[in-house]
Amino acid sequence: MNTIFQINADELDGKFLDTLKKLFKNKKLVISVMEDTDETAYLLQSESNSQRLFNALEEIKTKKDLMIVNSVEELEALVNG
């Protein structure tokens, strides 16, 4: 079983550890800790990437260069040439 927990560091306590122990009783665990990041803010950090994203949004709003795909097979054909 794979489970992702998102929790504020200040909320970590013995109860959280007890819950982990109950969920994964007698299992070997790998625990990875990383800081939660705002993906939108990350993508907008770069000026060039930010401009590309806003241009893409404008193209969607104005329906410029949109491609209509009616089936998975049609999409596969486009991808595979």
Summary of the structure (lengths in Angstrom):
residues: 81
radius of gyration: 21.9
end to end distance: 38.5
largest distance: 56.3
contacts: 108
relative contact order: 0.06
helix: 53%
strand: 0%
